[in-house]
Amino acid sequence: MRYLLFIYPDKSVDLTAEQRAEPASEAATVRVRHGEVQIGHGPVSEAEHQISGFNMLDCADLDEALEVAAKHPVAAFGTLELRRFAEA
């Protein structure tokens, strides 16, 4: 089974420069509406929790995915979310 592991940093934790390598402020958004491409600067949401990255996991089941997630370095200072997804 495949899982997406979304990474959410905890803003109350002081991170090193290496841990902050992909700031949300450098994000860009792309939408197509009525045939026109709209490009925005910054993250989709200014919400308290923003995805800072993701990993794709190939695991036997959710238990294995949870075990892998618990070993991820960000688990020590952020939140990780697992979502199962089907291959096309």
MARZA-690188 format. One record per residue: residue number from 1; x, y, z of N, C-alpha, C in turn. Coordinates in steps of 0.05 Angstrom, whole numbers, padded with zeros to 5 digits. Layout:
// residues N
<pt i="NUM" n_x="X" n_y="Y" n_z="Z" ca_x="X" ca_y="Y" ca_z="Z" c_x="X" c_y="Y" c_z="Z"/>
...
//
This chain:
// residues 88
<pt i="1" n_x="00017" n_y="-00023" n_z="00000" ca_x="00000" ca_y="00000" ca_z="00000" c_x="00018" c_y="00025" c_z="00000"/>
<pt i="2" n_x="00008" n_y="00045" n_z="-00013" ca_x="00023" ca_y="00070" ca_z="-00014" c_x="00010" c_y="00090" c_z="00004"/>
<pt i="3" n_x="00027" n_y="00106" n_z="00017" ca_x="00018" ca_y="00127" ca_z="00035" c_x="00033" c_y="00152" c_z="00029"/>
<pt i="4" n_x="00020" n_y="00175" n_z="00032" ca_x="00033" ca_y="00200" ca_z="00031" c_x="00037" c_y="00209" c_z="00060"/>
<pt i="5" n_x="00061" n_y="00217" n_z="00066" ca_x="00068" ca_y="00226" ca_z="00093" c_x="00072" c_y="00256" c_z="00091"/>
<pt i="6" n_x="00053" n_y="00271" n_z="00101" ca_x="00054" ca_y="00300" ca_z="00101" c_x="00069" c_y="00310" c_z="00125"/>
<pt i="7" n_x="00085" n_y="00330" n_z="00122" ca_x="00102" ca_y="00341" ca_z="00143" c_x="00093" c_y="00368" c_z="00151"/>
<pt i="8" n_x="00086" n_y="00372" n_z="00176" ca_x="00077" ca_y="00398" ca_z="00187" c_x="00097" c_y="00406" c_z="00209"/>
<pt i="9" n_x="00112" n_y="00427" n_z="00206" ca_x="00130" ca_y="00436" ca_z="00228" c_x="00114" c_y="00449" c_z="00250"/>
<pt i="10" n_x="00125" n_y="00448" n_z="00274" ca_x="00113" ca_y="00462" ca_z="00297" c_x="00126" c_y="00490" c_z="00299"/>
<pt i="11" n_x="00111" n_y="00511" n_z="00295" ca_x="00122" ca_y="00538" ca_z="00294" c_x="00133" c_y="00547" c_z="00321"/>
<pt i="12" n_x="00126" n_y="00534" n_z="00342" ca_x="00137" ca_y="00542" ca_z="00368" c_x="00165" c_y="00530" c_z="00374"/>
<pt i="13" n_x="00175" n_y="00513" n_z="00356" ca_x="00201" ca_y="00501" ca_z="00360" c_x="00221" c_y="00516" c_z="00343"/>
<pt i="14" n_x="00244" n_y="00523" n_z="00355" ca_x="00265" ca_y="00537" ca_z="00340" c_x="00280" c_y="00516" c_z="00323"/>
<pt i="15" n_x="00281" n_y="00521" n_z="00297" ca_x="00294" ca_y="00503" ca_z="00279" c_x="00320" c_y="00514" c_z="00269"/>
<pt i="16" n_x="00338" n_y="00495" n_z="00261" ca_x="00364" ca_y="00504" ca_z="00249" c_x="00358" c_y="00513" c_z="00221"/>
<pt i="17" n_x="00378" n_y="00526" n_z="00209" ca_x="00375" ca_y="00535" ca_z="00181" c_x="00370" c_y="00511" c_z="00162"/>
<pt i="18" n_x="00383" n_y="00488" n_z="00168" ca_x="00379" ca_y="00464" ca_z="00151" c_x="00350" c_y="00454" c_z="00153"/>
<pt i="19" n_x="00339" n_y="00455" n_z="00178" ca_x="00312" ca_y="00446" ca_z="00182" c_x="00291" c_y="00465" c_z="00169"/>
<pt i="20" n_x="00298" n_y="00490" n_z="00165" ca_x="00280" ca_y="00510" ca_z="00153" c_x="00286" c_y="00513" c_z="00123"/>
<pt i="21" n_x="00298" n_y="00494" n_z="00110" ca_x="00307" ca_y="00497" ca_z="00083" c_x="00285" c_y="00504" c_z="00063"/>
<pt i="22" n_x="00260" n_y="00498" n_z="00068" ca_x="00238" ca_y="00503" ca_z="00049" c_x="00216" c_y="00520" c_z="00062"/>
<pt i="23" n_x="00220" n_y="00546" n_z="00065" ca_x="00200" ca_y="00562" ca_z="00079" c_x="00174" c_y="00565" c_z="00062"/>
<pt i="24" n_x="00151" n_y="00564" n_z="00075" ca_x="00126" ca_y="00566" ca_z="00061" c_x="00123" c_y="00592" c_z="00046"/>
<pt i="25" n_x="00136" n_y="00613" n_z="00055" ca_x="00134" ca_y="00639" ca_z="00042" c_x="00145" c_y="00638" c_z="00013"/>
<pt i="26" n_x="00161" n_y="00618" n_z="00007" ca_x="00172" ca_y="00616" ca_z="-00020" c_x="00155" c_y="00598" c_z="-00038"/>
<pt i="27" n_x="00132" n_y="00590" n_z="-00029" ca_x="00114" ca_y="00573" ca_z="-00044" c_x="00101" c_y="00589" c_z="-00067"/>
<pt i="28" n_x="00091" n_y="00575" n_z="-00086" ca_x="00075" ca_y="00587" ca_z="-00108" c_x="00051" c_y="00570" c_z="-00113"/>
<pt i="29" n_x="00029" n_y="00581" n_z="-00121" ca_x="00005" ca_y="00566" ca_z="-00127" c_x="-00002" c_y="00569" c_z="-00157"/>
<pt i="30" n_x="-00015" n_y="00548" n_z="-00168" ca_x="-00023" ca_y="00549" ca_z="-00196" c_x="-00052" c_y="00539" c_z="-00197"/>
<pt i="31" n_x="-00069" n_y="00555" n_z="-00211" ca_x="-00097" ca_y="00548" ca_z="-00215" c_x="-00103" c_y="00554" c_z="-00244"/>
<pt i="32" n_x="-00121" n_y="00538" n_z="-00255" ca_x="-00132" ca_y="00544" ca_z="-00282" c_x="-00162" c_y="00549" c_z="-00279"/>
<pt i="33" n_x="-00171" n_y="00572" n_z="-00286" ca_x="-00199" ca_y="00579" ca_z="-00284" c_x="-00208" c_y="00591" c_z="-00311"/>
<pt i="34" n_x="-00228" n_y="00579" n_z="-00322" ca_x="-00239" ca_y="00588" ca_z="-00348" c_x="-00217" c_y="00589" c_z="-00369"/>
<pt i="35" n_x="-00199" n_y="00570" n_z="-00368" ca_x="-00178" ca_y="00568" ca_z="-00388" c_x="-00154" c_y="00587" c_z="-00383"/>
<pt i="36" n_x="-00155" n_y="00602" n_z="-00362" ca_x="-00133" ca_y="00621" ca_z="-00356" c_x="-00117" c_y="00610" c_z="-00332"/>
<pt i="37" n_x="-00090" n_y="00611" n_z="-00335" ca_x="-00072" ca_y="00603" ca_z="-00314" c_x="-00069" c_y="00626" c_z="-00294"/>
<pt i="38" n_x="-00074" n_y="00621" n_z="-00269" ca_x="-00070" ca_y="00641" ca_z="-00248" c_x="-00048" c_y="00631" c_z="-00230"/>
<pt i="39" n_x="-00027" n_y="00648" n_z="-00226" ca_x="-00005" ca_y="00641" ca_z="-00210" c_x="-00004" c_y="00659" c_z="-00186"/>
<pt i="40" n_x="-00002" n_y="00647" n_z="-00162" ca_x="-00001" ca_y="00663" ca_z="-00138" c_x="00026" c_y="00659" c_z="-00124"/>
<pt i="41" n_x="00033" n_y="00677" n_z="-00106" ca_x="00058" ca_y="00675" ca_z="-00091" c_x="00051" c_y="00670" c_z="-00062"/>
<pt i="42" n_x="00065" n_y="00652" n_z="-00050" ca_x="00060" ca_y="00645" ca_z="-00022" c_x="00044" c_y="00619" c_z="-00021"/>
<pt i="43" n_x="00039" n_y="00609" n_z="00003" ca_x="00025" ca_y="00584" ca_z="00006" c_x="-00005" c_y="00587" c_z="00000"/>
<pt i="44" n_x="-00019" n_y="00565" n_z="-00003" ca_x="-00047" ca_y="00565" ca_z="-00009" c_x="-00062" c_y="00577" c_z="00015"/>
<pt i="45" n_x="-00053" n_y="00571" n_z="00039" ca_x="-00067" ca_y="00581" ca_z="00062" c_x="-00047" c_y="00593" c_z="00082"/>
<pt i="46" n_x="-00057" n_y="00613" n_z="00096" ca_x="-00040" ca_y="00625" ca_z="00117" c_x="-00048" c_y="00612" c_z="00144"/>
<pt i="47" n_x="-00059" n_y="00589" n_z="00142" ca_x="-00068" ca_y="00574" ca_z="00166" c_x="-00045" c_y="00569" c_z="00185"/>
<pt i="48" n_x="-00051" n_y="00563" n_z="00209" ca_x="-00031" ca_y="00557" ca_z="00230" c_x="-00014" c_y="00533" c_z="00221"/>
<pt i="49" n_x="-00026" n_y="00513" n_z="00209" ca_x="-00012" ca_y="00488" ca_z="00201" c_x="-00009" c_y="00488" c_z="00171"/>
<pt i="50" n_x="00016" n_y="00488" n_z="00162" ca_x="00021" ca_y="00487" ca_z="00134" c_x="00040" c_y="00464" c_z="00128"/>
<pt i="51" n_x="00035" n_y="00450" n_z="00106" ca_x="00052" ca_y="00428" ca_z="00098" c_x="00079" c_y="00439" c_z="00089"/>
<pt i="52" n_x="00100" n_y="00428" n_z="00100" ca_x="00127" ca_y="00437" ca_z="00092" c_x="00140" c_y="00417" c_z="00074"/>
<pt i="53" n_x="00128" n_y="00394" n_z="00071" ca_x="00140" ca_y="00374" ca_z="00053" c_x="00124" c_y="00348" c_z="00055"/>
<pt i="54" n_x="00132" n_y="00328" n_z="00039" ca_x="00119" ca_y="00303" ca_z="00040" c_x="00138" c_y="00281" c_z="00031"/>
<pt i="55" n_x="00131" n_y="00256" n_z="00039" ca_x="00146" ca_y="00233" ca_z="00029" c_x="00125" c_y="00213" c_z="00020"/>
<pt i="56" n_x="00133" n_y="00197" n_z="00001" ca_x="00115" ca_y="00174" ca_z="-00008" c_x="00126" c_y="00149" c_z="00004"/>
<pt i="57" n_x="00109" n_y="00134" n_z="00018" ca_x="00118" ca_y="00109" ca_z="00030" c_x="00104" c_y="00086" c_z="00017"/>
<pt i="58" n_x="00119" n_y="00064" n_z="00014" ca_x="00108" ca_y="00039" ca_z="00003" c_x="00110" c_y="00019" c_z="00026"/>
<pt i="59" n_x="00088" n_y="00014" n_z="00040" ca_x="00088" ca_y="-00003" ca_z="00064" c_x="00067" c_y="-00025" c_z="00061"/>
<pt i="60" n_x="00070" n_y="-00046" n_z="00077" ca_x="00051" ca_y="-00069" ca_z="00076" c_x="00024" c_y="-00061" c_z="00086"/>
<pt i="61" n_x="00023" n_y="-00043" n_z="00106" ca_x="-00003" ca_y="-00035" ca_z="00118" c_x="00002" c_y="-00009" c_z="00134"/>
<pt i="62" n_x="-00020" n_y="00000" n_z="00147" ca_x="-00019" ca_y="00025" ca_z="00162" c_x="00001" c_y="00022" c_z="00186"/>
<pt i="63" n_x="00001" n_y="-00001" n_z="00198" ca_x="00019" ca_y="-00005" ca_z="00221" c_x="00048" c_y="00000" c_z="00213"/>
<pt i="64" n_x="00056" n_y="-00011" n_z="00190" ca_x="00083" ca_y="-00007" ca_z="00181" c_x="00088" c_y="00022" c_z="00174"/>
<pt i="65" n_x="00069" n_y="00035" n_z="00161" ca_x="00071" ca_y="00064" ca_z="00155" c_x="00075" c_y="00081" c_z="00180"/>
<pt i="66" n_x="00060" n_y="00074" n_z="00201" ca_x="00062" ca_y="00089" ca_z="00226" c_x="00090" c_y="00084" c_z="00238"/>
<pt i="67" n_x="00100" n_y="00060" n_z="00236" ca_x="00127" ca_y="00054" ca_z="00247" c_x="00148" c_y="00071" c_z="00232"/>
<pt i="68" n_x="00146" n_y="00072" n_z="00205" ca_x="00164" ca_y="00088" ca_z="00189" c_x="00162" c_y="00117" c_z="00197"/>
<pt i="69" n_x="00138" n_y="00127" n_z="00199" ca_x="00133" ca_y="00156" ca_z="00206" c_x="00146" c_y="00163" c_z="00233"/>
<pt i="70" n_x="00144" n_y="00145" n_z="00252" ca_x="00155" ca_y="00150" ca_z="00279" c_x="00185" c_y="00153" c_z="00278"/>
<pt i="71" n_x="00198" n_y="00143" n_z="00258" ca_x="00227" ca_y="00145" ca_z="00255" c_x="00236" c_y="00169" c_z="00239"/>
<pt i="72" n_x="00217" n_y="00184" n_z="00228" ca_x="00223" ca_y="00207" ca_z="00211" c_x="00235" c_y="00229" c_z="00229"/>
<pt i="73" n_x="00256" n_y="00243" n_z="00221" ca_x="00268" ca_y="00263" ca_z="00238" c_x="00249" c_y="00285" c_z="00247"/>
<pt i="74" n_x="00230" n_y="00293" n_z="00231" ca_x="00211" ca_y="00314" ca_z="00238" c_x="00192" c_y="00306" c_z="00260"/>
<pt i="75" n_x="00189" n_y="00280" n_z="00264" ca_x="00171" ca_y="00271" ca_z="00286" c_x="00179" c_y="00282" c_z="00313"/>
<pt i="76" n_x="00205" n_y="00289" n_z="00316" ca_x="00215" ca_y="00299" ca_z="00341" c_x="00207" c_y="00328" c_z="00346"/>
<pt i="77" n_x="00200" n_y="00343" n_z="00326" ca_x="00193" ca_y="00371" ca_z="00330" c_x="00169" c_y="00381" c_z="00313"/>
<pt i="78" n_x="00156" n_y="00363" n_z="00300" ca_x="00133" ca_y="00371" ca_z="00284" c_x="00111" c_y="00350" c_z="00285"/>
<pt i="79" n_x="00093" n_y="00351" n_z="00266" ca_x="00071" ca_y="00332" ca_z="00264" c_x="00072" c_y="00319" c_z="00236"/>
<pt i="80" n_x="00068" n_y="00293" n_z="00235" ca_x="00067" ca_y="00279" ca_z="00210" c_x="00039" c_y="00267" c_z="00206"/>
<pt i="81" n_x="00029" n_y="00269" n_z="00182" ca_x="00002" ca_y="00259" ca_z="00175" c_x="00004" c_y="00238" c_z="00153"/>
<pt i="82" n_x="-00008" n_y="00215" n_z="00157" ca_x="-00008" ca_y="00194" ca_z="00136" c_x="-00035" c_y="00193" c_z="00122"/>
<pt i="83" n_x="-00034" n_y="00191" n_z="00096" ca_x="-00058" ca_y="00188" ca_z="00080" c_x="-00053" c_y="00165" c_z="00059"/>
<pt i="84" n_x="-00070" n_y="00146" n_z="00058" ca_x="-00067" ca_y="00125" ca_z="00039" c_x="-00077" c_y="00135" c_z="00012"/>
<pt i="85" n_x="-00063" n_y="00127" n_z="-00010" ca_x="-00072" ca_y="00135" ca_z="-00036" c_x="-00069" c_y="00111" c_z="-00055"/>
<pt i="86" n_x="-00086" n_y="00111" n_z="-00075" ca_x="-00086" ca_y="00090" ca_z="-00095" c_x="-00070" c_y="00099" c_z="-00119"/>
<pt i="87" n_x="-00056" n_y="00080" n_z="-00131" ca_x="-00041" ca_y="00087" ca_z="-00155" c_x="-00060" c_y="00088" c_z="-00179"/>
<pt i="88" n_x="-00054" n_y="00105" n_z="-00198" ca_x="-00071" ca_y="00108" ca_z="-00222" c_x="-00068" c_y="00084" c_z="-00240"/>
//
